[in-house]
Amino acid sequence: MKKSRIALSVILGSVVLVSAAAVSIFVVANENTGSVASRSVDLAKVSPASLNDNGALPVQSRGVIDNIKKTSYEPDRIDLTWDAADEAEGYAVYICDRDVSEDYVKANDVKEPEVSIGELKSGTQYWIKIVPYTVIEGETREFPESIKKTATQAGEVDNLHALHSSDDMEIEWTASDGADSYRVYRSVEDGTFTLVSEIKDTDKTTFRDDDVKEGVLYTYKVCANRTLYNGVNYPSEGKTLQLVCGMSAPTDLIATSEASRVHLSWNYNTYATGYNIYYAKGDDELEYLDATERNYFITDKLSAGSTYTFRVEPYYVLGKGKEARGTYTTCSIEASAAEEKNASAAAGSGTYIEISISQQHLWYYENNELVLDTDVVTGNNDGECNTPTGRYSISSRAVNTTLTGPGYSSFVNYWLGFNGGIGIHDASWRSSFGGTIYNGNGSHGCVNTPYDKVQILYERTSYGTPVIVY
């Protein structure tokens, strides 16, 4: 610390100035503010009346900045406030990126004791110099400067996702620029977050949790962090991911294709409310297609001969439009056109009924526009009661009739026959349709259809409407 030389003679309690030079007094603020202020006094202008009782110069306080505070918690912005300096008319603000340089550049000039500096780098230490000033007769006079040592918050992690969600939970994320550690918090069934791991190796961007129970909802929050200035932390707000233990990726995902449609099926998951379906054509990015609460899904007609990738992802409804999602399974398949030619040839005007036995599904088109589709149950897959495949047309129609045959007599509301005693009709005795029911619990050969669907089908079709079964 520099000190100027002062020559003073003290006679009878008064001070006589013999020679004088400028006196510089440096004041260093505490560690919390990180600020430094320097002041200068011209002794030639000091009168004996301004001295204290001990004959010493008082510390000058005019223009001094106190109580500098950071009020923002953003990765790309720093907001500061401070106590107004006496007699200051404005403040020149300079900033220095201390991670790469010691040079300051002017960031702003403000009239009030506050500033916001944006477009900064995340997780970066910045020193900000504030210089109060006043203007006297057109001349700008600066007061002592103060420096605030601070930093932007670490940038958020990206791509937070689950690697496992079965008997243990494992999550992964993309590294955050500027972070020197990661903190992983966990809450159970929407409880309070608690710190479960602090990862100081920034090359590690995964966390595995073995302390879990199946069927329980867990929420994980990952915060990137940078530590500076004797342990001061600058964490990100954090990204969250909700997972239900046991809601793992669907197993035995099988894809088949007929008539330009793809039929997906997989093993049912006890904890899933439903499944999100994503798809992509060729090398395109996956996009959301639809959702189903069943463990199978049938697409609309796709581009014949093109390869499609599908992702099946279980989800659990949390309420208020929120979902917890599990890990997913993907598969690829080429959309087949083999049966589409038959359907097209049989359709004529583009009005026809199409039935897929393997997909257990029915579609009805009018002028090549899909009017309705539904799951069905076809003949029992035992080699005796299988629904016959081929090209047919509606040859008989009836309402409120009883179907009879060897060992059965069943009342139906709507009947649409297309191959002698084989037809499409409602089946009030069934509580569900589709899937693999026809393997062991199928019909005697007819196409069992939900009541509301066959009612529409009956009202919109007529004798001669083509029926294609494959």
C-alpha positions as a printed NumPy array, in Angstrom:
array([[  0.   ,   0.   ,   0.   ],
       [  1.494,   3.389,  -1.043],
       [  1.673,   6.325,   1.363],
       [  2.497,   9.935,   0.359],
       [  4.892,  11.9  ,   2.469],
       [  3.429,  14.707,   4.612],
       [  5.39 ,  17.355,   6.443],
       [  3.438,  18.923,   9.314],
       [  4.404,  21.041,  12.32 ],
       [  2.145,  21.094,  15.32 ],
       [  2.281,  24.293,  17.356],
       [ -0.015,  24.961,  20.32 ],
       [ -2.571,  22.374,  19.173],
       [ -2.915,  23.805,  15.646],
       [ -1.598,  22.412,  12.371],
       [  0.628,  24.413,  10.071],
       [  1.09 ,  23.093,   6.53 ],
       [  4.773,  23.181,   5.49 ],
       [  4.522,  21.121,   2.265],
       [  1.892,  18.769,   0.976],
       [  1.264,  16.152,  -1.685],
       [ -1.865,  14.212,  -2.546],
       [ -2.813,  11.586,  -0.014],
       [ -4.215,   8.249,  -1.332],
       [ -6.205,   6.084,   1.04 ],
       [ -7.122,   2.545,  -0.112],
       [-10.057,   0.727,   1.412],
       [-10.561,  -3.011,   0.702],
       [-14.076,  -4.345,   1.191],
       [-14.759,  -7.698,   2.817],
       [-14.816, -11.056,   1.021],
       [-18.58 , -11.017,   0.582],
       [-18.607,  -7.914,  -1.582],
       [-15.303,  -8.577,  -3.325],
       [-14.982,  -4.806,  -3.917],
       [-11.978,  -2.485,  -3.795],
       [-12.214,   1.312,  -3.431],
       [ -9.423,   3.903,  -3.762],
       [ -9.66 ,   7.59 ,  -2.706],
       [ -7.465,  10.658,  -3.034],
       [ -7.418,  13.906,  -1.05 ],
       [ -5.752,  17.205,  -2.063],
       [ -4.22 ,  18.486,   1.225],
       [ -3.844,  21.961,  -0.215],
       [ -7.601,  22.3  ,   0.018],
       [ -7.905,  20.913,   3.561],
       [ -8.578,  23.469,   6.306],
       [ -7.656,  22.952,   9.975],
       [-11.37 ,  22.848,  10.782],
       [-11.759,  19.652,   8.746],
       [ -9.298,  17.741,  10.922],
       [-10.538,  15.538,  13.754],
       [ -9.699,  15.982,  17.436],
       [ -6.426,  14.107,  17.018],
       [ -5.238,  16.347,  14.201],
       [ -5.713,  13.543,  11.582],
       [ -7.545,  13.646,   8.246],
       [-10.98 ,  11.945,   8.296],
       [-11.588,   9.08 ,   5.791],
       [-13.32 ,  10.491,   2.755],
       [-16.732,   8.81 ,   2.082],
       [-18.03 ,  10.932,  -0.777],
       [-18.762,   8.79 ,  -3.887],
       [-18.011,   5.473,  -2.178],
       [-20.116,   2.445,  -3.26 ],
       [-21.254,   0.032,  -0.547],
       [-23.317,  -3.169,  -0.364],
       [-22.962,  -4.492,  -3.923],
       [-25.291,  -7.477,  -4.388],
       [-25.9  ,  -9.944,  -7.192],
       [-29.673, -10.327,  -7.632],
       [-29.841, -12.712, -10.619],
       [-29.435, -16.476, -10.881],
       [-29.161, -16.856, -14.636],
       [-26.568, -18.641, -16.79 ],
       [-26.284, -15.752, -19.263],
       [-26.915, -12.602, -17.22 ],
       [-25.676, -10.804, -14.114],
       [-27.827,  -8.25 , -12.289],
       [-26.276,  -6.058,  -9.594],
       [-27.591,  -3.484,  -7.14 ],
       [-25.687,  -1.274,  -4.695],
       [-26.216,   1.577,  -2.281],
       [-26.273,   4.947,  -4.007],
       [-23.   ,   6.861,  -3.704],
       [-23.157,  10.362,  -2.202],
       [-23.101,  13.103,  -4.848],
       [-22.807,  10.571,  -7.727],
       [-24.795,  11.445, -10.851],
       [-24.116,   8.159, -12.643],
       [-22.076,   4.99 , -12.74 ],
       [-19.784,   3.654, -15.451],
       [-19.825,  -0.164, -15.436],
       [-16.958,  -2.286, -16.802],
       [-16.723,  -6.095, -17.017],
       [-13.848,  -8.554, -17.178],
       [-14.053, -12.28 , -18.067],
       [-11.547, -13.52 , -15.497],
       [-11.51 , -17.018, -16.944],
       [ -9.636, -15.77 , -19.999],
       [ -8.336, -12.226, -19.349],
       [ -7.647,  -9.399, -16.901],
       [ -8.87 ,  -6.701, -19.266],
       [-12.04 ,  -4.721, -18.65 ],
       [-14.472,  -3.504, -21.297],
       [-17.254,  -1.011, -20.746],
       [-20.595,  -2.722, -20.378],
       [-22.993,   0.086, -19.497],
       [-23.508,   3.564, -18.107],
       [-26.403,   3.89 , -15.673],
       [-27.959,   6.659, -13.603],
       [-29.492,   4.438, -10.922],
       [-27.524,   2.109,  -8.597],
       [-28.37 ,  -1.04 , -10.524],
       [-27.289,  -2.743, -13.743],
       [-28.137,  -5.791, -15.849],
       [-25.455,  -7.246, -18.114],
       [-26.585,  -9.899, -20.575],
       [-25.255, -12.166, -23.318],
       [-22.684, -13.704, -20.97 ],
       [-21.191, -17.198, -20.876],
       [-22.606, -19.711, -18.402],
       [-20.577, -20.869, -15.416],
       [-18.006, -18.113, -15.95 ],
       [-16.346, -15.865, -13.353],
       [-16.712, -12.174, -14.07 ],
       [-15.267,  -9.161, -12.271],
       [-17.411,  -6.076, -12.588],
       [-15.976,  -2.614, -11.911],
       [-18.332,   0.211, -10.98 ],
       [-17.066,   3.798, -11.162],
       [-19.351,   6.543,  -9.754],
       [-18.993,   9.961, -11.325],
       [-20.337,  13.487, -11.252],
       [-20.267,  16.269, -13.814],
       [-19.062,  19.732, -12.72 ],
       [-19.085,  22.572, -15.241],
       [-19.116,  20.06 , -18.096],
       [-16.183,  18.076, -16.701],
       [-16.705,  14.45 , -15.605],
       [-15.079,  13.695, -12.29 ],
       [-14.82 ,  10.062, -11.179],
       [-15.145,   8.832,  -7.606],
       [-13.362,   5.732,  -6.247],
       [-14.058,   2.51 ,  -8.162],
       [-15.417,  -0.711,  -6.631],
       [-15.04 ,  -4.227,  -8.001],
       [-17.56 ,  -7.052,  -7.568],
       [-16.22 , -10.583,  -7.995],
       [-19.021, -12.879,  -9.105],
       [-20.059, -15.385, -11.797],
       [-22.928, -16.508, -13.962],
       [-24.805, -19.625, -12.917],
       [-23.707, -22.869, -14.54 ],
       [-25.597, -23.777, -17.715],
       [-28.366, -26.349, -17.536],
       [-27.677, -29.95 , -18.449],
       [-29.348, -31.108, -21.668],
       [-30.97 , -34.316, -22.838],
       [-31.775, -35.649, -19.37 ],
       [-33.212, -39.139, -19.928],
       [-33.507, -42.589, -18.396],
       [-31.135, -45.433, -19.198],
       [-32.894, -47.924, -16.909],
       [-36.215, -47.862, -15.082],
       [-36.656, -51.472, -14.001],
       [-35.323, -52.874, -10.713],
       [-32.89 , -49.965, -10.507],
       [-32.94 , -46.453, -11.943],
       [-30.195, -44.93 , -14.051],
       [-30.283, -41.488, -15.649],
       [-27.97 , -39.715, -18.073],
       [-27.477, -36.161, -19.346],
       [-25.285, -34.086, -21.631],
       [-22.432, -32.159, -19.992],
       [-22.901, -28.485, -19.117],
       [-20.343, -25.918, -20.285],
       [-18.456, -24.313, -17.413],
       [-19.631, -26.758, -14.74 ],
       [-17.086, -28.316, -12.385],
       [-19.566, -30.666, -10.657],
       [-23.102, -32.046, -10.798],
       [-25.577, -32.421,  -7.967],
       [-28.335, -35.025,  -8.167],
       [-31.433, -34.577,  -6.015],
       [-34.324, -37.022,  -5.582],
       [-37.885, -36.849,  -4.327],
       [-40.171, -39.812,  -3.646],
       [-43.853, -39.596,  -4.628],
       [-43.63 , -35.796,  -5.081],
       [-41.983, -35.27 ,  -1.689],
       [-39.11 , -32.988,  -0.736],
       [-35.932, -33.072,  -2.807],
       [-32.855, -34.409,  -1.018],
       [-29.276, -34.499,  -2.285],
       [-28.354, -38.091,  -3.213],
       [-25.11 , -37.571,  -5.115],
       [-22.469, -34.924,  -5.833],
       [-20.402, -35.804,  -8.895],
       [-17.118, -33.881,  -9.091],
       [-15.839, -35.727, -12.158],
       [-17.398, -33.716, -14.984],
       [-16.665, -36.515, -17.446],
       [-19.246, -38.607, -15.609],
       [-22.771, -37.683, -16.677],
       [-24.756, -40.625, -15.286],
       [-26.284, -41.54 , -11.941],
       [-27.503, -44.968, -10.853],
       [-29.974, -45.389,  -7.993],
       [-30.269, -48.828,  -6.363],
       [-32.353, -47.647,  -3.407],
       [-35.722, -47.918,  -5.184],
       [-38.935, -49.947,  -5.058],
       [-41.099, -51.091,  -7.958],
       [-44.266, -49.111,  -8.579],
       [-42.966, -46.007,  -6.768],
       [-42.679, -42.634,  -8.511],
       [-39.273, -40.944,  -8.294],
       [-38.351, -37.443,  -9.459],
       [-34.698, -36.698, -10.167],
       [-33.247, -33.204, -10.488],
       [-29.778, -32.639, -11.924],
       [-28.054, -29.292, -11.279],
       [-24.79 , -28.275, -12.902],
       [-22.546, -26.253, -10.571],
       [-19.38 , -24.174, -10.478],
       [-17.601, -23.337,  -7.209],
       [-15.563, -20.099,  -6.839],
       [-14.367, -17.585,  -4.247],
       [-13.703, -19.786,  -1.225],
       [-16.629, -22.15 ,  -1.714],
       [-19.338, -19.929,  -3.21 ],
       [-21.537, -22.094,  -5.489],
       [-23.106, -21.006,  -8.761],
       [-25.548, -23.835,  -9.602],
       [-28.08 , -24.071, -12.416],
       [-31.757, -24.227, -11.537],
       [-31.784, -27.894, -12.543],
       [-33.606, -30.192, -14.957],
       [-36.065, -32.809, -13.662],
       [-37.09 , -36.282, -14.812],
       [-39.903, -38.401, -13.354],
       [-39.739, -42.178, -13.484],
       [-41.79 , -45.053, -12.116],
       [-39.605, -47.899, -10.944],
       [-40.449, -51.051, -12.877],
       [-41.832, -49.195, -15.901],
       [-39.068, -50.448, -18.142],
       [-38.697, -50.612, -21.898],
       [-41.288, -52.871, -23.563],
       [-39.977, -56.38 , -24.157],
       [-40.572, -58.639, -27.175],
       [-41.522, -55.775, -29.48 ],
       [-42.684, -57.415, -32.717],
       [-43.489, -55.613, -35.964],
       [-45.332, -57.103, -38.931],
       [-46.664, -55.435, -42.065],
       [-49.568, -56.124, -44.381],
       [-51.361, -53.903, -46.885],
       [-48.956, -50.998, -46.227],
       [-49.784, -50.999, -42.52 ],
       [-47.528, -51.926, -39.639],
       [-48.772, -53.897, -36.656],
       [-46.749, -53.513, -33.428],
       [-47.157, -55.705, -30.366],
       [-45.192, -56.038, -27.117],
       [-45.415, -57.437, -23.608],
       [-47.743, -55.561, -21.27 ],
       [-46.196, -53.521, -18.425],
       [-47.996, -53.617, -15.071],
       [-47.133, -50.048, -14.109],
       [-47.775, -48.301, -17.444],
       [-50.944, -46.275, -18.05 ],
       [-50.282, -46.447, -21.768],
       [-47.663, -46.242, -24.479],
       [-46.448, -43.398, -26.692],
       [-45.698, -44.38 , -30.287],
       [-43.08 , -42.519, -32.336],
       [-42.072, -43.204, -35.919],
       [-39.732, -42.063, -38.669],
       [-39.492, -42.817, -42.363],
       [-36.01 , -43.748, -43.547],
       [-33.389, -41.505, -41.942],
       [-35.866, -38.851, -40.757],
       [-36.047, -37.773, -37.116],
       [-38.529, -39.65 , -34.939],
       [-41.804, -37.821, -34.358],
       [-44.842, -38.5  , -32.199],
       [-47.452, -40.652, -33.932],
       [-50.083, -41.663, -31.381],
       [-50.712, -43.23 , -27.977],
       [-52.503, -46.4  , -26.914],
       [-53.451, -48.001, -23.624],
       [-53.177, -51.465, -25.167],
       [-50.053, -53.489, -25.82 ],
       [-50.407, -53.344, -29.59 ],
       [-50.826, -50.668, -32.239],
       [-51.804, -50.578, -35.928],
       [-50.732, -47.728, -38.176],
       [-52.636, -46.159, -41.033],
       [-51.403, -46.984, -44.517],
       [-47.778, -46.067, -45.015],
       [-45.614, -45.709, -48.129],
       [-45.278, -49.202, -49.56 ],
       [-41.679, -50.389, -49.808],
       [-40.346, -47.724, -47.406],
       [-38.55 , -48.63 , -44.172],
       [-39.946, -47.181, -40.947],
       [-38.491, -46.996, -37.442],
       [-40.84 , -47.173, -34.47 ],
       [-40.306, -46.354, -30.794],
       [-42.64 , -47.636, -28.079],
       [-42.352, -45.747, -24.792],
       [-44.49 , -46.513, -21.715],
       [-45.958, -43.646, -19.722],
       [-47.688, -43.183, -16.382],
       [-50.298, -40.443, -15.973],
       [-49.504, -38.183, -13.014],
       [-52.493, -35.869, -13.453],
       [-52.823, -32.262, -14.611],
       [-51.541, -33.2  , -18.06 ],
       [-48.22 , -34.583, -16.797],
       [-46.665, -37.955, -17.567],
       [-43.793, -39.965, -16.146],
       [-42.138, -41.84 , -18.97 ],
       [-40.154, -45.046, -18.926],
       [-37.353, -46.302, -21.112],
       [-38.249, -47.296, -24.657],
       [-37.733, -49.958, -27.317],
       [-37.265, -49.405, -31.045],
       [-37.618, -51.539, -34.146],
       [-37.605, -51.085, -37.928],
       [-39.65 , -52.702, -40.69 ],
       [-40.448, -52.223, -44.367],
       [-44.082, -51.396, -45.105],
       [-45.411, -54.209, -47.291],
       [-47.658, -53.648, -50.302],
       [-48.439, -57.306, -51.064],
       [-52.085, -57.263, -50.036],
       [-52.746, -53.638, -50.95 ],
       [-52.939, -54.574, -54.633],
       [-55.715, -57.067, -53.912],
       [-57.622, -54.55 , -51.837],
       [-57.275, -51.888, -54.496],
       [-58.402, -54.233, -57.254],
       [-61.362, -55.411, -55.234],
       [-62.385, -51.942, -54.148],
       [-63.519, -50.707, -57.547],
       [-64.975, -47.325, -56.627],
       [-62.811, -47.16 , -53.505],
       [-65.618, -48.204, -51.147],
       [-64.817, -51.466, -49.35 ],
       [-64.304, -53.301, -46.055],
       [-60.79 , -54.515, -45.249],
       [-60.053, -57.122, -42.561],
       [-56.602, -58.209, -41.365],
       [-56.561, -61.487, -39.451],
       [-53.001, -61.106, -38.124],
       [-53.726, -57.569, -36.952],
       [-57.261, -58.407, -35.764],
       [-58.496, -55.157, -37.229],
       [-61.177, -53.922, -39.647],
       [-61.204, -50.766, -41.815],
       [-64.06 , -49.338, -43.861],
       [-63.374, -46.917, -46.743],
       [-65.719, -44.787, -48.795],
       [-64.258, -43.365, -51.993],
       [-60.787, -44.24 , -50.65 ],
       [-61.388, -42.203, -47.486],
       [-61.247, -44.016, -44.144],
       [-64.642, -43.832, -42.438],
       [-64.087, -46.124, -39.472],
       [-61.711, -48.746, -38.132],
       [-61.936, -51.058, -35.158],
       [-60.407, -54.041, -33.422],
       [-62.226, -57.317, -34.085],
       [-62.063, -60.983, -33.158],
       [-61.966, -63.396, -36.101],
       [-62.348, -67.176, -36.206],
       [-60.536, -69.276, -33.647],
       [-57.026, -69.968, -34.897],
       [-57.271, -73.75 , -34.632],
       [-57.327, -74.889, -38.265],
       [-61.067, -75.5  , -38.185],
       [-62.81 , -72.215, -37.356],
       [-60.357, -69.807, -39.036],
       [-62.006, -66.966, -40.946],
       [-61.464, -67.631, -44.667],
       [-59.283, -65.144, -46.546],
       [-60.016, -63.765, -49.988],
       [-62.144, -61.298, -51.896],
       [-65.878, -61.255, -51.151],
       [-68.864, -58.929, -51.078],
       [-71.794, -58.452, -48.729],
       [-74.431, -60.983, -49.768],
       [-76.832, -60.94 , -46.81 ],
       [-78.01 , -58.367, -44.297],
       [-80.19 , -58.632, -41.195],
       [-81.023, -56.919, -37.889],
       [-82.078, -58.552, -34.619],
       [-81.421, -62.071, -35.755],
       [-80.176, -65.264, -34.142],
       [-77.181, -67.106, -35.504],
       [-77.2  , -70.853, -35.032],
       [-74.737, -73.612, -35.716],
       [-73.255, -76.763, -34.211],
       [-73.16 , -76.116, -30.481],
       [-74.186, -72.44 , -30.483],
       [-77.113, -70.058, -30.822],
       [-76.352, -66.343, -30.556],
       [-78.578, -63.288, -30.884],
       [-77.001, -60.371, -32.802],
       [-78.274, -56.888, -33.561],
       [-76.565, -56.514, -36.951],
       [-75.486, -59.107, -39.502],
       [-73.453, -58.573, -42.67 ],
       [-72.793, -61.918, -44.389],
       [-70.058, -62.171, -47.018],
       [-69.272, -65.91 , -47.375],
       [-72.3  , -68.066, -46.732],
       [-72.526, -68.462, -42.973],
       [-69.498, -66.248, -42.381],
       [-70.169, -62.584, -41.716],
       [-69.55 , -59.466, -39.664],
       [-71.707, -58.978, -36.56 ],
       [-71.77 , -57.572, -33.029],
       [-70.867, -59.809, -30.09 ],
       [-72.384, -58.597, -26.819],
       [-70.772, -61.502, -24.956],
       [-67.29 , -60.072, -25.518],
       [-65.814, -57.397, -23.244],
       [-62.75 , -56.765, -25.425],
       [-61.59 , -57.109, -29.009],
       [-58.3  , -57.312, -30.877],
       [-54.94 , -58.498, -29.716],
       [-54.47 , -62.267, -29.566],
       [-57.935, -63.251, -28.357],
       [-58.546, -65.228, -31.554],
       [-55.745, -67.609, -30.504],
       [-57.845, -69.906, -28.342],
       [-60.978, -67.783, -27.858],
       [-61.936, -66.781, -31.382],
       [-65.281, -67.082, -33.122],
       [-66.685, -69.949, -35.167],
       [-65.425, -68.11 , -38.241],
       [-67.341, -64.828, -38.183],
       [-65.83 , -61.395, -37.559],
       [-66.952, -60.276, -34.085],
       [-67.161, -56.475, -34.032],
       [-68.023, -53.901, -31.314],
       [-71.706, -52.912, -31.376],
       [-71.23 , -49.194, -32.095],
       [-68.884, -49.936, -35.018],
       [-70.968, -52.601, -36.729],
       [-74.031, -50.371, -36.387],
       [-72.31 , -47.67 , -38.459],
       [-71.032, -50.285, -40.875],
       [-74.528, -51.678, -41.385],
       [-76.027, -48.224, -41.996],
       [-73.371, -47.159, -44.523],
       [-72.93 , -50.332, -46.576],
       [-75.232, -52.3  , -48.845],
       [-75.44 , -55.506, -50.844],
       [-72.378, -55.881, -53.016],
       [-69.991, -53.79 , -50.854],
       [-66.577, -55.476, -51.332],
       [-64.979, -57.3  , -48.39 ],
       [-61.293, -58.173, -48.499],
       [-59.957, -60.579, -45.874],
       [-56.272, -61.456, -45.547]])
